Every structure is written in C-alpha cells, then in structure tokens.
Amino acid sequence: MKYVLEKWGAVFAVPVEAVDGILSSASGNTVKTLLYVLRHAEKDLSYQDIANGIGCSPDEVKIALDGLKAFGIKECTSENPAEVRESSVNNSGGREETEKQRQRTGGGYLKMASEVAEKKKSSSDIAGILTVSQQIFGGPITFSQQSSLIWMYEYLKLRADVVLMLVQYCVSIDKPSFRYIETVACDWADRGINSIPDVEKELERMKTASSLVQKVLNLLGQTSKPTKQQRRFIDKWTERCYQFELVEYAYEKCVDRKGAANLPYINGILENWYKQQLVTLAQVKESEQETAFTGKPVSGQNEQSYDISIFDRHNIV
C-alpha cells in the first residue's frame, strides 16, 4: 500500500541512513529527538528545548543524543553548521575517521550508491561479500548495510571469509541486526580474530556462552535478559570452561545456605573452588568425599569446599 502527504505544509529532509539504521531498533524518544533536531537544524538547541518540544525529560534527551552520535548526529562546536557537514566529506575519500563513534559503525562509511558499484568492480572480495550476504539474508540488502559490510572489510580489515562467517553466524542465531553484527566485528578486529581457525574457536566460545547464559537464567527462573553483572559472571565462567553441572551444584549450595538463589554468592562459591583448583563437578565431589572420610580438609582446604565466612564478611549472604 502506498501513502501520500495530504494538506501538509513545509517539509524537511530525513537522511536515508537514519531510516535504515535507527528506526528498527531505536526507542520512541530517540526517534522524536532525531526528528526534532532535524526540524530545527539551524537553531541552537539545549536539552531542555528538545525536552519541551517532544515531551520528555532533559536526561532522556541526553541519552537519546548519545545514541544518535553513532549515526553522525553530534553537537556542533562551530558557529557555522555547514562547516561541520562539509568536514565529513573532505577526509580520506569522503570519510571522517577522527570521530571515535563513527569508527564503531559502518552505516555511513560510503556516501553514494555509485561507490558500492565501483568497489564491486574493483574488488572481487567485496563483490563476493555483498553477493553471498544477500543469499544469507535471503534477499536484497540496503545501501547502508552494503556500506557496513565494505567498512568491515576495508576499515576494520577483516578478511572476506571472516566477514561472511560473522554474517552467517548472526543470522543463524536470529540476530541479523547490523548494529549487532558491527559490534561483534569491532570486537573481533580489536582482539585480532581474523582467520578461519580463530573464528571457528570464537564461534564455539560464543555458542557455549550463549548456552550457559540460557541455562543459568532457566535455573534462576528468570525470563528477562541477563543484567550486566550477571553477564560478567557468566562470561567469566565460560572463559574458565565451567560446565553447567558445576554451576548448578554451586546454585544448590547457595539455596541450601540462603534459601534462595543469589548469583554473587554462587560466583563466590565457584571462585573459592577455582582457587583450590577444583574446576569440575567430579573434582569438587571428590574433595568433599575425602574431607568427609578423613574429617580433615584436603591440602589445607576448609572443611567445606567453599568458605562461607568469606561471603559473610562481604555481606553476600
């Protein structure tokens, strides 16, 4: 179905990149902030001005503007806003690479669709990335998405096969958002993950972490996404190659002691086991059995394989 404007007065431009990259994941305040800033682009706006215009608090406006920085919406420090717009196309083939936020996203890496065509002609790798990515997504991809893929290859310097493995993985776990794909791409570039063996190892780690996260959340009876603190704990357990059965046993110890689940407490139990080089459920149970049989801690361990007093002193219990 097509839609037309009826009885509308003046109009203002909205960048295609904003529609492609922001609307799919942005909050209502972010979209309203974007539209208000574009509508009053020539005015000197304060957080309060924008808040009054869109019906929210200045703090909410600040959060929205921080999120929009990745898409080229930033505070103008020049008396002439046109100078800021011009500076974005006068560096390194039309790309401003000095702005930190811009470097973490590739949606604005290219400025015109003709650049995509030129790069496809000059690079078989880029042509392959774009063609295969369309097959993975099951249909055409937007100009902004093509720009992002080329950015991963040219700017982040990820190999073509690495880019495609990343795209395939993200689509396979139902996270096809280019914001998510770019976040992972930046992480891989920062950590030097840029070969098939490295990617295969990292994907296995990510799958294991995702599985452990879901199992832990189910154990806690939690249906919402993990908090940042919970994620930090679970990521650490993944790095140490803990099996879920070990985490589950620590959970049982926690519930026996506290009567309820407490993730910092569970982490404290696991930390104490780790310091004693007990990293599997079999090792923990063997230690407990030997302690029960001899009546003495093994190799200087506490009578329990975890020290409750540690958690008491830190108000974890």
C-alpha positions as CSV (number, residue, x, y, z in Angstrom):
1,M,0.0,0.0,0.0
2,K,1.3,3.5,-0.9
3,Y,0.9,6.5,1.3
4,V,0.8,10.2,0.2
5,L,1.0,13.5,2.1
6,E,-2.2,15.5,2.1
7,K,-2.6,19.1,3.3
8,W,0.9,19.3,4.6
9,G,3.0,22.5,4.6
10,A,6.7,22.7,4.6
11,V,8.8,19.6,4.8
12,F,12.4,18.8,5.9
13,A,14.8,16.1,4.9
14,V,15.5,12.9,6.9
15,P,18.7,11.0,5.9
16,V,18.1,7.6,4.4
17,E,20.7,6.2,6.9
18,A,18.6,7.3,9.8
19,V,15.6,5.4,8.5
20,D,17.7,2.3,7.6
21,G,19.8,2.2,10.8
22,I,17.8,3.8,13.5
23,L,14.1,3.1,13.2
24,S,14.4,-0.7,13.5
25,S,15.9,-0.6,17.0
26,A,15.5,3.0,18.4
27,S,13.2,4.0,21.2
28,G,10.4,6.4,20.8
29,N,12.4,9.2,22.5
30,T,15.3,8.6,20.2
31,V,13.2,8.9,17.0
32,K,11.4,12.0,18.4
33,T,14.7,13.6,19.3
34,L,16.1,12.9,15.8
35,L,13.1,14.4,14.1
36,Y,13.1,17.5,16.4
37,V,16.9,18.1,15.8
38,L,16.5,17.7,12.0
39,R,13.4,20.0,12.0
40,H,15.3,22.7,13.9
41,A,18.8,22.1,12.5
42,E,19.7,25.7,12.2
43,K,18.8,26.6,15.8
44,D,21.0,26.4,19.0
45,L,19.1,23.8,21.0
46,S,19.5,22.9,24.7
47,Y,18.5,19.6,26.2
48,Q,15.6,21.5,27.8
49,D,14.5,23.0,24.4
50,I,14.3,19.5,22.9
51,A,12.7,18.0,26.0
52,N,9.9,20.7,25.9
53,G,9.4,20.0,22.2
54,I,9.0,16.3,22.4
55,G,7.5,15.8,25.9
56,C,10.2,14.1,27.9
57,S,13.0,15.0,30.4
58,P,16.3,16.6,29.6
59,D,18.1,13.4,30.9
60,E,16.1,11.3,28.4
61,V,17.1,13.7,25.6
62,K,20.8,13.4,26.6
63,I,20.6,9.6,26.4
64,A,18.9,9.8,23.0
65,L,21.5,12.1,21.6
66,D,24.3,9.9,22.9
67,G,22.8,7.0,20.9
68,L,22.5,9.2,17.8
69,K,26.2,10.1,17.8
70,A,26.9,6.8,16.0
71,F,24.8,8.0,13.1
72,G,26.5,11.3,12.7
73,I,24.3,13.5,14.9
74,K,26.6,15.4,17.1
75,E,26.9,18.7,18.9
76,C,28.0,21.5,16.6
77,T,31.1,23.3,18.0
78,S,31.4,25.6,15.0
79,E,29.4,28.8,14.6
80,N,28.6,27.7,11.1
81,P,26.8,24.2,11.0
82,A,27.6,23.9,7.3
83,E,31.3,23.7,8.2
84,V,30.6,20.6,10.3
85,R,28.7,19.0,7.4
86,E,31.4,19.8,4.9
87,S,34.2,18.4,7.1
88,S,32.6,14.9,7.0
89,V,33.2,14.6,3.2
90,N,36.6,16.2,2.9
91,N,38.8,13.5,4.5
92,S,40.1,10.2,3.1
93,G,37.8,9.7,0.2
94,G,34.7,11.2,1.9
95,R,35.0,9.5,5.3
96,E,35.7,11.3,8.7
97,E,37.8,8.8,10.7
98,T,38.7,11.1,13.6
99,E,35.3,10.8,15.3
100,K,35.5,7.8,17.7
101,Q,31.8,6.9,17.5
102,R,31.9,6.9,13.7
103,Q,34.7,4.4,13.7
104,R,32.5,1.9,15.6
105,T,29.8,1.7,12.9
106,G,29.9,1.4,9.2
107,G,26.5,2.7,8.1
108,G,27.9,6.0,6.9
109,Y,31.2,4.7,5.6
110,L,30.1,5.3,2.0
111,K,28.2,8.3,0.9
112,M,26.7,7.3,-2.5
113,A,25.4,4.1,-4.1
114,S,27.7,4.6,-7.0
115,E,30.7,4.0,-4.6
116,V,29.3,0.5,-4.0
117,A,29.2,-0.3,-7.7
118,E,32.8,1.0,-8.1
119,K,34.1,-1.1,-5.3
120,K,32.3,-4.2,-6.5
121,K,34.0,-3.8,-9.9
122,S,37.5,-3.2,-8.4
123,S,37.4,-5.9,-5.7
124,S,36.3,-9.5,-6.2
125,D,36.3,-9.9,-2.4
126,I,33.8,-7.1,-1.9
127,A,31.7,-8.4,-4.8
128,G,31.7,-11.8,-3.1
129,I,30.9,-10.4,0.3
130,L,27.8,-8.5,-1.0
131,T,26.6,-11.3,-3.2
132,V,26.9,-14.0,-0.6
133,S,25.5,-11.8,2.2
134,Q,22.3,-11.3,0.1
135,Q,22.0,-15.0,-0.2
136,I,22.4,-15.4,3.6
137,F,19.8,-12.8,4.3
138,G,17.5,-14.2,1.7
139,G,17.0,-11.0,-0.3
140,P,18.4,-7.6,-1.2
141,I,20.3,-5.6,1.4
142,T,20.1,-1.9,1.7
143,F,22.8,0.6,0.7
144,S,23.6,1.3,4.4
145,Q,24.1,-2.5,5.0
146,Q,26.3,-2.8,1.9
147,S,28.3,0.2,3.2
148,S,28.6,-1.6,6.6
149,L,29.9,-4.8,5.0
150,I,32.5,-2.9,3.0
151,W,33.6,-1.0,6.1
152,M,34.2,-4.3,7.9
153,Y,36.4,-5.4,5.0
154,E,38.3,-2.1,4.3
155,Y,38.3,-0.2,7.5
156,L,38.4,-3.0,10.1
157,K,40.5,-5.1,7.7
158,L,38.6,-8.3,8.4
159,R,39.1,-10.9,5.7
160,A,36.2,-11.6,3.3
161,D,35.7,-15.1,4.6
162,V,35.7,-13.8,8.2
163,V,33.0,-11.2,7.4
164,L,30.8,-13.9,5.8
165,M,31.3,-16.3,8.7
166,L,30.2,-13.5,11.0
167,V,27.1,-12.6,9.0
168,Q,26.2,-16.3,8.7
169,Y,26.5,-16.8,12.5
170,C,24.5,-13.7,13.4
171,V,21.7,-14.7,11.1
172,S,21.7,-18.3,12.4
173,I,21.1,-17.1,16.0
174,D,18.3,-14.7,14.9
175,K,20.4,-11.6,15.5
176,P,20.5,-10.2,11.9
177,S,20.6,-6.5,13.1
178,F,23.6,-4.8,11.6
179,R,24.2,-2.9,14.8
180,Y,24.8,-6.3,16.5
181,I,26.9,-7.6,13.5
182,E,29.1,-4.4,13.6
183,T,29.5,-4.7,17.4
184,V,30.9,-8.2,17.0
185,A,33.0,-7.2,14.0
186,C,34.6,-4.4,16.1
187,D,35.3,-6.8,18.9
188,W,36.9,-9.3,16.6
189,A,39.1,-6.6,15.0
190,D,40.2,-5.3,18.4
191,R,41.1,-8.9,19.5
192,G,42.8,-9.9,16.3
193,I,40.3,-12.6,15.4
194,N,40.9,-12.6,11.6
195,S,41.4,-16.2,10.4
196,I,39.2,-19.2,9.9
197,P,40.7,-21.2,12.8
198,D,40.4,-18.2,15.1
199,V,36.8,-17.5,14.1
200,E,35.8,-21.2,14.5
201,K,37.3,-21.1,18.0
202,E,35.5,-17.9,18.8
203,L,32.2,-19.1,17.5
204,E,32.4,-22.2,19.6
205,R,33.1,-20.0,22.6
206,M,30.1,-17.7,21.8
207,K,27.8,-20.7,21.4
208,T,29.0,-22.2,24.7
209,A,28.5,-18.8,26.4
210,S,25.0,-18.4,24.9
211,S,24.0,-21.9,26.0
212,L,25.3,-21.3,29.5
213,V,23.5,-18.0,29.8
214,Q,20.2,-19.6,28.9
215,K,20.7,-22.5,31.3
216,V,21.7,-20.2,34.2
217,L,18.6,-18.0,33.5
218,N,16.4,-21.0,33.5
219,L,17.9,-22.2,36.7
220,L,17.2,-18.8,38.3
221,G,13.7,-18.8,36.9
222,Q,14.5,-15.6,35.1
223,T,12.7,-14.8,31.8
224,S,14.3,-11.3,31.2
225,K,17.7,-10.8,29.6
226,P,20.7,-11.1,31.9
227,T,21.9,-8.0,33.7
228,K,25.4,-6.6,33.1
229,Q,26.6,-8.1,36.4
230,Q,25.1,-11.5,35.6
231,R,26.7,-11.4,32.1
232,R,30.1,-10.6,33.6
233,F,29.8,-13.6,36.0
234,I,28.7,-16.0,33.2
235,D,31.3,-14.7,30.7
236,K,34.0,-15.5,33.4
237,W,32.6,-19.0,33.9
238,T,32.7,-19.6,30.2
239,E,36.3,-18.4,29.9
240,R,37.2,-20.9,32.6
241,C,35.3,-23.7,30.7
242,Y,33.0,-24.4,33.6
243,Q,30.3,-27.0,32.8
244,F,26.7,-26.2,33.7
245,E,26.6,-29.1,36.2
246,L,29.3,-27.3,38.3
247,V,27.3,-24.0,38.3
248,E,24.2,-25.9,39.1
249,Y,25.9,-27.6,42.1
250,A,27.1,-24.2,43.4
251,Y,23.5,-23.0,42.9
252,E,22.3,-25.9,45.1
253,K,24.8,-25.0,47.8
254,C,23.6,-21.4,47.7
255,V,20.0,-22.3,48.1
256,D,20.8,-24.6,50.9
257,R,22.6,-21.8,52.7
258,K,20.4,-18.8,51.9
259,G,17.1,-20.3,50.9
260,A,17.1,-18.5,47.6
261,A,19.4,-18.1,44.6
262,N,22.0,-15.3,44.7
263,L,24.3,-15.0,41.7
264,P,27.2,-13.1,43.5
265,Y,27.0,-15.8,46.2
266,I,27.1,-18.6,43.6
267,N,30.1,-16.8,42.0
268,G,31.8,-16.7,45.4
269,I,31.5,-20.5,45.8
270,L,32.9,-21.0,42.3
271,E,35.7,-18.6,43.0
272,N,36.7,-20.5,46.1
273,W,36.7,-23.8,44.2
274,Y,38.8,-22.2,41.5
275,K,41.4,-21.1,44.0
276,Q,41.6,-24.7,45.1
277,Q,41.9,-25.9,41.5
278,L,38.5,-27.6,41.6
279,V,37.1,-26.8,38.2
280,T,34.8,-29.8,37.5
281,L,31.9,-31.3,39.5
282,A,33.9,-34.6,39.8
283,Q,36.8,-32.8,41.4
284,V,34.5,-30.9,43.9
285,K,32.7,-34.0,44.9
286,E,35.9,-36.0,45.3
287,S,37.3,-33.3,47.5
288,E,34.1,-33.3,49.6
289,Q,34.2,-37.1,50.0
290,E,37.8,-37.1,51.0
291,T,37.1,-34.4,53.6
292,A,34.1,-36.4,54.9
293,F,36.2,-39.6,55.1
294,T,39.3,-38.1,56.9
295,G,37.5,-35.5,58.8
296,K,40.2,-33.0,57.7
297,P,40.4,-30.5,54.8
298,V,42.4,-31.8,51.8
299,S,45.7,-30.0,51.2
300,G,44.9,-27.2,53.6
301,Q,41.3,-26.7,52.3
302,N,38.5,-25.6,54.5
303,E,36.2,-28.3,55.9
304,Q,33.7,-27.3,53.2
305,S,34.9,-26.9,49.6
306,Y,33.8,-23.3,49.9
307,D,34.3,-20.9,52.8
308,I,31.0,-19.4,54.0
309,S,32.8,-16.8,56.2
310,I,34.2,-15.2,53.0
311,F,30.7,-14.4,51.8
312,D,29.6,-13.3,55.3
313,R,32.4,-10.8,55.6
314,H,31.5,-9.3,52.3
315,N,27.7,-9.2,53.1
316,I,26.9,-11.6,50.3
317,V,24.7,-13.7,52.5
